[in-house]
Structures are given as C-alpha cells and as structure tokens.
Amino acid sequence: MRRAFISPTKYVQGENELLNLGYFVRTFGESALLIAHPDDVARVKDKLAATSDKYQIKFIESGFHGECSRQEVERLQALAKEHQCACTIGLGGGKAIDTAKCVAEGHALIIVPTIAATDAPTSHSAVLYTPEGAFDDYAYFKQSPSVVMIDTTVIANAPTRFLVAGMGDALSTYFEARATARSFSNVNAGLPCGVREGACGDAKGTKTALALAKLCYETLLEDGVKAKLSCDQNVVTTALENIVETNILLSGLGFESGGLAAAHAIHNGLTVLEGTHHYYHGEKVAFSTLAQLVLENADQSEIDEVLGFCASVGLPICLADIGVDAVTQQELLQVAEKACIAEESIHSMPFPITVEAVAAAIRVADQIGCEYRRNRGE
C-alpha cells in the first residue's frame, strides 16, 4: 500500500509575526511579488514597511485584480519575471492565496493569511476561476508553500465570524479523515503537479495524518469557545493561538493527507441552493458535517457533541442557518446529485452512496438541528 503525507516546509505563527516577513524573503533573495487585495495591504502596511526596512527587501506591488484566473496568473508571472522577484507572497484571503500558489507553481512561496477562515493556506492545491468568477478548474503543484506565516494579532483583529467559519471547516477534518481511512481511499497528498488520477497519484493516508485530524477535533472542543471570546475582544490568548493552529495547520494537514469524504461533497452540493451563497465555506461545511454523521449513522452521543459545539460557537446546525428556510424534495435531490458526481469526495465513504440516501441525510440533519434549537427554546 502506497501512503503519502505533504506539508509546508515551514509553519510559523505568533503575535506581530509579520515583522519577520522580510527575514523569510531574504532566504530567497531581495525582492518579492506581493499578491494581496489593497484592503489587506492597508491593514498591515505599517508592518510591511517595518519589515522591509529592517531586512532591506523590496515588495513589488502586483495590482491584484481580485480573481484567481488563468489570465491574472499569466499577468503576474510576467510581472514577477520583469522585476526578477526572488519569491512570491500571497497575503490575505483565499483568492490572493490561490493566485500566489498558481504564480509560484511550487517554488519559493510564502503564504500570509490575514484571516483564519479555511484550511487552504497549507495545501499544494488551488482553485482557478474565470475572470467573471465562475469555477474553472483545480490546480495541484509539486510542493506545499515554502513558508506559511500567521500573525495572530492580525487574526485577532479580523471579524470573529471568519475565525468561527474556520472552525466549521476544521470540524469536518477528523470525520472525513476517519471515513477515508476506513474505506482505504486515496488522499490529495498523492497528487503530484498536473496529475489528478492514475498510478503515480494513488496514495492512502498516513496514521500521522489521522492523528493530526483527531487532535484538530479535540482542540476545537477544548478551546473553540474561549478563542471566539478572545476574537470578540480583539486580543490574543493561548486559546486563540491554539484555534488558529487548528483551523490552518491541523485541519490543512488533516484534510490533504487524511482525506475528504461526504462533508465537503455535501457542501458543494448545497451551492445549488441560492440561499447558501451568502454564507462562508466553513459555515456550510459545519452543517454538512452533521449530514455526514447522519449518513454514516454515527452514535447519537457523537452527533450530540457536534451539535453542542456548533451551538456554543455559533456555527450552523440546520438549513435555515445557511439561508435555506424551505426546501423541496426535488431541490434536495438536486443537492444530492451534485454531491454524488463521480469525481466527488463522497465516494471515500466506507459504504455505497446513493443520491436518495444523501438527500435523506440532509433532511434528517436539518430536522435534528431544528429540534435541538426548539429544545433550547430558540
């Protein structure tokens, strides 16, 4: 059996860590292409200026257009070549980070998230869109980022909803990795640059990845509420540090080397419902995790534990919480059909999958969440 594990070369987080960004740029050379939305640059401009002065490096402003498209990637690669940039920095949210991955193509890449809303920063994959914002394709590179740097002071001063959404994304990590391990399905860590399937891309998860995924879940239960309260007050505490590590590092390593299963596929299916479009990825994944637990007939005590955690930090537990106040059976079947297409991760579940079973699991998960709210008098 072939197994694979992939990770960034270096991960570092701490208060005011952005002040050390110049040090890491210096390990590659004297200049870096900075891919970031102008709003994100404005949030940290003083720190960027300070680290530039201290380490005598230069940031080449990219004029990032805000969309990770093939055209934008080509433009930025030409800009990096023109200025002889030694490395690429992706600073901000998902679109800037994915664009930086595509520009760097697995070489000399520094990722600096300004929010902890997903587990994507550590991965060797990116999502491409058209210039108009429609999905185009997935891209895989030969290596994860060279450096992932987290300034927890910046995270603490971002809206709390981002941190909570990141906890929703991280919530699925253990349950999806557990299902993948039980079914001996392949994981993304086995995919080399440009390869999406085939012998050289076939690899199972490691025990290391499953252990990290389990630690991810345990840390959410232990520190999630305290971290949310810290972020509400815009302060850095040990709990906040632990949850930032959980949302980004533990979940990132857990999903990529441990595997995805039903939760993320159901999330993708839910996007056919227009009401969900105003909610963050991790918010929808939280509800989808409940749906996966129903689908696999998990122990009631486990479902109750997940419900309690979601309610304690403000994550969705029913369809109304993600903008779907009413849904027909036909609409649920459309959601399930999208979740069950051949290439989806739902087929990593350790039993046969049907559209009807997935639709039923979503319906029952919604009912469980609604009854939980009623019992709490909400």
Kinemage of the C-alpha trace (Angstrom):
@kinemage 1
@onewidth
@group {chain A} dominant
@subgroup {mainchain}
@vectorlist {calphas} color= white
{ca met a 1} P 0.000 0.000 0.000
{ca arg a 2} L 1.370 3.396 -1.027
{ca arg a 3} L 0.914 6.198 1.536
{ca ala a 4} L 1.623 9.919 1.256
{ca phe a 5} L 1.900 12.945 3.507
{ca ile a 6} L 2.509 16.528 2.393
{ca ser a 7} L 3.102 19.727 4.339
{ca pro a 8} L 4.627 23.212 4.113
{ca thr a 9} L 8.398 23.376 4.550
{ca lys a 10} L 7.953 25.795 7.462
{ca tyr a 11} L 4.969 26.967 9.521
{ca val a 12} L 5.287 29.851 11.972
{ca gln a 13} L 2.697 31.840 13.911
{ca gly a 14} L 2.751 34.419 16.684
{ca glu a 15} L 1.898 37.945 17.690
{ca asn a 16} L 3.247 40.550 15.236
{ca glu a 17} L 4.931 37.786 13.234
{ca leu a 18} L 4.577 39.885 10.084
{ca leu a 19} L 7.527 41.908 11.318
{ca asn a 20} L 9.655 38.867 10.435
{ca leu a 21} L 8.357 38.521 6.880
{ca gly a 22} L 11.451 40.216 5.486
{ca tyr a 23} L 13.655 37.555 7.072
{ca phe a 24} L 11.915 34.826 5.085
{ca val a 25} L 12.027 36.860 1.890
{ca arg a 26} L 15.781 37.189 2.469
{ca thr a 27} L 16.166 33.401 2.410
{ca phe a 28} L 15.222 33.584 -1.289
{ca gly a 29} L 16.621 36.976 -2.306
{ca glu a 30} L 15.996 40.696 -2.076
{ca ser a 31} L 12.534 41.147 -3.602
{ca ala a 32} L 9.111 39.534 -3.530
{ca leu a 33} L 5.996 39.811 -5.638
{ca leu a 34} L 3.242 40.765 -3.177
{ca ile a 35} L -0.160 39.405 -4.237
{ca ala a 36} L -2.819 40.927 -1.992
{ca his a 37} L -6.053 42.865 -2.126
{ca pro a 38} L -5.482 46.587 -1.462
{ca asp a 39} L -7.680 46.399 1.656
{ca asp a 40} L -5.485 43.649 3.137
{ca val a 41} L -2.329 45.593 2.346
{ca ala a 42} L -3.815 48.634 4.085
{ca arg a 43} L -4.496 46.604 7.236
{ca val a 44} L -0.828 45.672 7.626
{ca lys a 45} L 1.022 48.430 5.754
{ca asp a 46} L 2.954 49.602 8.829
{ca lys a 47} L 4.274 46.100 9.490
{ca leu a 48} L 5.175 45.614 5.834
{ca ala a 49} L 7.099 48.881 5.865
{ca ala a 50} L 8.887 47.968 9.089
{ca thr a 51} L 9.992 44.525 7.917
{ca ser a 52} L 11.047 45.915 4.545
{ca asp a 53} L 13.278 48.480 6.233
{ca lys a 54} L 14.705 46.058 8.775
{ca tyr a 55} L 15.685 43.370 6.298
{ca gln a 56} L 16.341 45.620 3.308
{ca ile a 57} L 13.978 43.831 0.963
{ca lys a 58} L 11.549 45.164 -1.606
{ca phe a 59} L 7.889 44.300 -2.122
{ca ile a 60} L 6.733 44.524 -5.740
{ca glu a 61} L 3.085 45.602 -5.695
{ca ser a 62} L 1.060 43.392 -8.028
{ca gly a 63} L -2.142 45.362 -8.561
{ca phe a 64} L -4.011 42.116 -7.855
{ca his a 65} L -7.357 42.159 -9.659
{ca gly a 66} L -9.119 40.022 -7.056
{ca glu a 67} L -9.782 36.868 -9.089
{ca cys a 68} L -7.650 33.742 -9.398
{ca ser a 69} L -7.956 33.361 -13.171
{ca arg a 70} L -5.541 31.999 -15.762
{ca gln a 71} L -5.256 35.475 -17.265
{ca glu a 72} L -4.379 37.062 -13.920
{ca val a 73} L -1.833 34.354 -13.171
{ca glu a 74} L -0.118 34.907 -16.530
{ca arg a 75} L -0.033 38.675 -15.953
{ca leu a 76} L 1.502 38.277 -12.513
{ca gln a 77} L 4.067 35.721 -13.670
{ca ala a 78} L 5.206 38.201 -16.318
{ca leu a 79} L 5.405 40.939 -13.678
{ca ala a 80} L 7.486 38.720 -11.388
{ca lys a 81} L 9.855 37.941 -14.252
{ca glu a 82} L 10.112 41.600 -15.236
{ca his a 83} L 11.157 42.613 -11.714
{ca gln a 84} L 13.251 39.473 -11.126
{ca cys a 85} L 11.327 38.661 -7.939
{ca ala a 86} L 13.044 36.045 -5.799
{ca cys a 87} L 9.798 34.752 -4.291
{ca thr a 88} L 6.026 35.158 -4.271
{ca ile a 89} L 3.895 36.228 -1.304
{ca gly a 90} L 0.167 35.539 -1.067
{ca leu a 91} L -1.277 37.803 1.642
{ca gly a 92} L -4.946 37.965 2.597
{ca gly a 93} L -7.845 35.610 1.919
{ca gly a 94} L -8.449 32.642 -0.342
{ca lys a 95} L -8.308 34.291 -3.776
{ca ala a 96} L -4.962 36.017 -3.145
{ca ile a 97} L -3.508 32.854 -1.615
{ca asp a 98} L -4.635 30.634 -4.506
{ca thr a 99} L -3.345 33.140 -7.058
{ca ala a 100} L 0.051 33.195 -5.354
{ca lys a 101} L 0.172 29.376 -5.450
{ca cys a 102} L -0.544 29.408 -9.184
{ca val a 103} L 2.037 32.117 -9.866
{ca ala a 104} L 4.741 30.355 -7.842
{ca glu a 105} L 3.962 26.858 -9.184
{ca gly a 106} L 5.515 25.190 -6.149
{ca his a 107} L 8.631 27.388 -5.953
{ca ala a 108} L 9.679 29.970 -3.308
{ca leu a 109} L 6.184 30.696 -1.976
{ca ile a 110} L 5.269 32.478 1.261
{ca ile a 111} L 1.619 32.404 2.366
{ca val a 112} L 0.405 35.013 4.873
{ca pro a 113} L -3.299 34.582 5.724
{ca thr a 114} L -4.950 37.609 7.341
{ca ile a 115} L -7.969 35.556 8.417
{ca ala a 116} L -8.282 32.004 9.767
{ca ala a 117} L -11.435 31.110 7.848
{ca thr a 118} L -10.272 27.971 5.989
{ca asp a 119} L -7.568 25.309 5.997
{ca ala a 120} L -6.372 26.061 2.448
{ca pro a 121} L -3.152 28.028 3.240
{ca thr a 122} L -1.001 24.939 3.871
{ca ser a 123} L -2.127 22.930 0.831
{ca his a 124} L -0.444 22.306 -2.527
{ca ser a 125} L -3.670 22.927 -4.432
{ca ala a 126} L -5.599 25.948 -5.673
{ca val a 127} L -8.915 26.709 -7.354
{ca leu a 128} L -8.973 28.566 -10.659
{ca tyr a 129} L -11.894 30.752 -11.743
{ca thr a 130} L -12.815 32.597 -14.908
{ca pro a 131} L -12.308 36.387 -14.900
{ca glu a 132} L -16.061 36.637 -14.224
{ca gly a 133} L -15.770 34.465 -11.100
{ca ala a 134} L -17.151 31.131 -12.349
{ca phe a 135} L -15.362 27.901 -11.395
{ca asp a 136} L -12.712 26.840 -13.912
{ca asp a 137} L -10.516 24.023 -12.571
{ca tyr a 138} L -8.363 22.709 -9.731
{ca ala a 139} L -4.587 23.034 -9.859
{ca tyr a 140} L -2.035 20.900 -7.993
{ca phe a 141} L 1.625 21.767 -7.549
{ca lys a 142} L 4.717 19.759 -6.736
{ca gln a 143} L 5.019 21.112 -3.208
{ca ser a 144} L 3.097 22.921 -0.493
{ca pro a 145} L 4.133 26.516 0.317
{ca ser a 146} L 7.707 27.082 1.411
{ca val a 147} L 6.553 29.177 4.375
{ca val a 148} L 3.146 29.680 5.983
{ca met a 149} L 3.284 32.675 8.315
{ca ile a 150} L 0.443 33.670 10.652
{ca asp a 151} L 0.341 36.960 12.531
{ca thr a 152} L -2.140 36.190 15.297
{ca thr a 153} L -2.505 39.874 16.143
{ca val a 154} L -3.919 40.399 12.656
{ca ile a 155} L -6.226 37.384 13.050
{ca ala a 156} L -7.486 38.650 16.421
{ca asn a 157} L -8.446 41.972 14.878
{ca ala a 158} L -10.365 40.434 11.970
{ca pro a 159} L -14.145 39.858 12.317
{ca thr a 160} L -14.880 36.918 14.619
{ca arg a 161} L -17.120 35.351 12.001
{ca phe a 162} L -14.045 34.425 9.960
{ca leu a 163} L -12.478 32.546 12.881
{ca val a 164} L -15.738 30.720 13.577
{ca ala a 165} L -16.110 29.792 9.906
{ca gly a 166} L -12.601 28.353 10.065
{ca met a 167} L -13.696 26.215 12.997
{ca gly a 168} L -16.570 24.961 10.854
{ca asp a 169} L -14.153 23.934 8.115
{ca ala a 170} L -11.888 22.281 10.687
{ca leu a 171} L -14.836 20.482 12.288
{ca ser a 172} L -15.174 18.113 9.348
{ca thr a 173} L -11.479 17.194 9.232
{ca tyr a 174} L -11.475 14.273 11.656
{ca phe a 175} L -14.753 12.758 10.489
{ca glu a 176} L -13.740 12.890 6.829
{ca ala a 177} L -10.253 11.515 7.535
{ca arg a 178} L -11.762 8.723 9.632
{ca ala a 179} L -14.127 7.753 6.817
{ca thr a 180} L -11.314 7.873 4.263
{ca ala a 181} L -9.143 5.623 6.435
{ca arg a 182} L -11.962 3.120 6.874
{ca ser a 183} L -12.524 2.899 3.130
{ca phe a 184} L -8.822 2.880 2.192
{ca ser a 185} L -9.496 5.709 -0.255
{ca asn a 186} L -6.845 7.887 -1.873
{ca val a 187} L -5.843 11.275 -0.461
{ca asn a 188} L -4.795 14.526 -2.161
{ca ala a 189} L -1.256 14.251 -0.813
{ca gly a 190} L -0.521 11.677 -3.506
{ca leu a 191} L -1.307 14.058 -6.356
{ca pro a 192} L 1.822 15.486 -7.997
{ca cys a 193} L 1.867 18.583 -10.175
{ca gly a 194} L -0.530 18.254 -13.093
{ca val a 195} L -1.755 14.778 -12.124
{ca arg a 196} L -5.281 14.196 -10.860
{ca glu a 197} L -5.517 10.426 -11.138
{ca gly a 198} L -3.521 7.376 -12.139
{ca ala a 199} L -0.889 5.167 -10.543
{ca cys a 200} L 1.518 7.946 -9.574
{ca gly a 201} L -1.310 9.842 -7.906
{ca asp a 202} L -2.717 6.900 -5.949
{ca ala a 203} L -1.838 7.063 -2.259
{ca lys a 204} L -3.592 6.346 1.020
{ca gly a 205} L -3.446 8.447 4.148
{ca thr a 206} L -0.910 8.001 6.922
{ca lys a 207} L -1.519 7.309 10.606
{ca thr a 208} L 0.183 10.652 11.207
{ca ala a 209} L -2.486 12.496 9.236
{ca leu a 210} L -5.322 10.722 11.034
{ca ala a 211} L -3.757 11.541 14.418
{ca leu a 212} L -3.475 15.217 13.450
{ca ala a 213} L -7.102 15.205 12.293
{ca lys a 214} L -8.188 13.769 15.645
{ca leu a 215} L -6.155 16.397 17.505
{ca cys a 216} L -7.857 19.019 15.319
{ca tyr a 217} L -11.290 17.947 16.587
{ca glu a 218} L -10.155 17.638 20.208
{ca thr a 219} L -8.685 21.150 20.180
{ca leu a 220} L -11.881 22.631 18.749
{ca leu a 221} L -13.846 21.148 21.647
{ca glu a 222} L -11.302 22.321 24.203
{ca asp a 223} L -10.546 25.850 23.010
{ca gly a 224} L -13.182 26.879 20.469
{ca val a 225} L -15.432 28.898 22.766
{ca lys a 226} L -12.522 30.610 24.515
{ca ala a 227} L -10.933 31.510 21.183
{ca lys a 228} L -14.187 33.023 19.922
{ca leu a 229} L -14.434 35.188 23.022
{ca ser a 230} L -10.818 36.285 22.565
{ca cys a 231} L -11.504 37.305 18.980
{ca asp a 232} L -14.646 39.158 20.097
{ca gln a 233} L -12.355 41.260 22.286
{ca asn a 234} L -9.602 41.516 19.614
{ca val a 235} L -6.998 40.012 21.928
{ca val a 236} L -4.539 37.149 21.537
{ca thr a 237} L -4.790 34.374 24.128
{ca thr a 238} L -3.432 30.839 24.288
{ca ala a 239} L -6.851 29.553 23.231
{ca leu a 240} L -6.876 31.822 20.184
{ca glu a 241} L -3.364 30.711 19.243
{ca asn a 242} L -4.458 27.084 19.550
{ca ile a 243} L -7.518 27.573 17.350
{ca val a 244} L -5.579 29.464 14.684
{ca glu a 245} L -3.185 26.498 14.567
{ca thr a 246} L -6.177 24.158 14.451
{ca asn a 247} L -8.026 25.995 11.674
{ca ile a 248} L -4.991 26.391 9.445
{ca leu a 249} L -2.295 23.817 10.247
{ca leu a 250} L -4.030 20.818 11.841
{ca ser a 251} L -7.022 20.986 9.537
{ca gly a 252} L -4.855 21.728 6.498
{ca leu a 253} L -2.594 18.736 7.058
{ca gly a 254} L -5.554 16.611 8.125
{ca phe a 255} L -7.663 17.219 5.030
{ca glu a 256} L -4.883 16.985 2.469
{ca ser a 257} L -3.067 13.980 3.879
{ca gly a 258} L -6.016 12.404 5.724
{ca gly a 259} L -8.678 12.792 3.060
{ca leu a 260} L -12.042 14.368 2.329
{ca ala a 261} L -15.321 12.463 2.332
{ca ala a 262} L -19.040 13.321 2.482
{ca ala a 263} L -18.998 16.666 4.303
{ca his a 264} L -17.164 18.646 1.631
{ca ala a 265} L -19.082 16.963 -1.165
{ca ile a 266} L -22.389 17.855 0.506
{ca his a 267} L -21.096 21.406 0.919
{ca asn a 268} L -20.503 21.525 -2.823
{ca gly a 269} L -23.992 20.197 -3.435
{ca leu a 270} L -25.548 22.841 -1.212
{ca thr a 271} L -24.203 25.548 -3.503
{ca val a 272} L -27.078 24.826 -5.922
{ca leu a 273} L -29.379 26.444 -3.341
{ca glu a 274} L -29.235 30.200 -3.862
{ca gly a 275} L -29.826 30.990 -0.205
{ca thr a 276} L -26.481 29.440 0.751
{ca his a 277} L -24.453 31.822 -1.410
{ca his a 278} L -24.233 34.465 1.330
{ca tyr a 279} L -22.583 32.080 3.797
{ca tyr a 280} L -18.914 31.199 4.205
{ca his a 281} L -17.408 27.889 3.184
{ca gly a 282} L -16.813 26.747 6.769
{ca glu a 283} L -20.331 27.649 7.854
{ca lys a 284} L -21.780 25.348 5.211
{ca val a 285} L -19.224 22.644 5.997
{ca ala a 286} L -20.347 22.626 9.655
{ca phe a 287} L -23.911 21.711 8.695
{ca ser a 288} L -22.587 19.276 6.085
{ca thr a 289} L -20.587 17.534 8.814
{ca leu a 290} L -23.824 16.833 10.665
{ca ala a 291} L -25.264 15.468 7.424
{ca gln a 292} L -22.259 13.154 7.036
{ca leu a 293} L -22.722 11.863 10.593
{ca val a 294} L -26.361 11.105 9.821
{ca leu a 295} L -25.385 9.434 6.544
{ca glu a 296} L -22.986 7.083 8.337
{ca asn a 297} L -25.408 6.535 11.249
{ca ala a 298} L -22.910 7.790 13.821
{ca asp a 299} L -23.548 7.299 17.520
{ca gln a 300} L -26.084 9.722 18.948
{ca ser a 301} L -23.565 10.821 21.561
{ca glu a 302} L -21.189 11.910 18.788
{ca ile a 303} L -23.924 13.807 16.967
{ca asp a 304} L -24.929 15.488 20.233
{ca glu a 305} L -21.322 16.504 20.882
{ca val a 306} L -21.013 18.100 17.430
{ca leu a 307} L -24.372 19.855 17.854
{ca gly a 308} L -23.304 21.239 21.204
{ca phe a 309} L -20.013 22.503 19.849
{ca cys a 310} L -21.635 24.214 16.868
{ca ala a 311} L -24.225 25.890 19.054
{ca ser a 312} L -21.565 27.060 21.530
{ca val a 313} L -19.561 28.964 18.901
{ca gly a 314} L -22.424 29.977 16.613
{ca leu a 315} L -21.995 27.549 13.702
{ca pro a 316} L -24.999 26.436 11.590
{ca ile a 317} L -26.842 23.276 12.614
{ca cys a 318} L -29.832 23.427 10.253
{ca leu a 319} L -30.619 24.591 6.737
{ca ala a 320} L -32.233 27.820 7.950
{ca asp a 321} L -28.862 28.747 9.477
{ca ile a 322} L -27.343 28.798 5.971
{ca gly a 323} L -30.134 30.731 4.298
{ca val a 324} L -32.493 27.895 3.320
{ca asp a 325} L -35.787 28.453 5.118
{ca ala a 326} L -37.710 25.997 2.965
{ca val a 327} L -36.582 23.247 0.605
{ca thr a 328} L -38.460 20.812 -1.610
{ca gln a 329} L -37.616 17.155 -2.093
{ca gln a 330} L -36.711 17.903 -5.694
{ca glu a 331} L -34.245 20.573 -4.556
{ca leu a 332} L -32.700 18.185 -2.035
{ca leu a 333} L -32.249 15.608 -4.764
{ca gln a 334} L -30.503 18.238 -6.904
{ca val a 335} L -28.168 18.980 -3.988
{ca ala a 336} L -27.505 15.278 -3.522
{ca glu a 337} L -26.925 14.693 -7.234
{ca lys a 338} L -24.235 17.370 -7.296
{ca ala a 339} L -22.684 15.910 -4.135
{ca cys a 340} L -22.586 12.452 -5.731
{ca ile a 341} L -20.960 13.149 -9.101
{ca ala a 342} L -18.250 10.629 -9.938
{ca glu a 343} L -15.272 12.794 -9.010
{ca glu a 344} L -16.628 13.924 -5.634
{ca ser a 345} L -15.025 13.008 -2.311
{ca ile a 346} L -18.277 11.487 -1.011
{ca his a 347} L -17.203 8.223 -2.616
{ca ser a 348} L -14.489 7.970 0.027
{ca met a 349} L -17.196 6.968 2.496
{ca pro a 350} L -16.794 3.302 3.538
{ca phe a 351} L -20.112 2.155 2.030
{ca pro a 352} L -22.021 2.559 -1.252
{ca ile a 353} L -23.511 6.004 -1.828
{ca thr a 354} L -26.850 6.826 -3.426
{ca val a 355} L -28.430 10.163 -4.249
{ca glu a 356} L -31.534 9.233 -2.266
{ca ala a 357} L -29.530 8.361 0.858
{ca val a 358} L -27.661 11.676 0.738
{ca ala a 359} L -30.877 13.666 0.309
{ca ala a 360} L -32.383 11.799 3.260
{ca ala a 361} L -29.311 12.504 5.423
{ca ile a 362} L -29.531 16.229 4.690
{ca arg a 363} L -33.254 16.224 5.541
{ca val a 364} L -32.712 14.385 8.822
{ca ala a 365} L -29.698 16.521 9.790
{ca asp a 366} L -31.847 19.598 9.276
{ca gln a 367} L -34.595 18.122 11.463
{ca ile a 368} L -32.098 17.209 14.193
{ca gly a 369} L -30.744 20.758 14.202
{ca cys a 370} L -34.223 22.297 14.285
{ca glu a 371} L -35.303 20.085 17.190
{ca tyr a 372} L -32.098 20.957 19.058
{ca arg a 373} L -32.955 24.649 18.725
{ca arg a 374} L -36.564 24.088 19.828
{ca asn a 375} L -35.426 22.141 22.890
{ca arg a 376} L -33.193 25.080 23.805
{ca gly a 377} L -36.101 27.480 23.405
{ca glu a 378} L -34.594 29.218 20.389
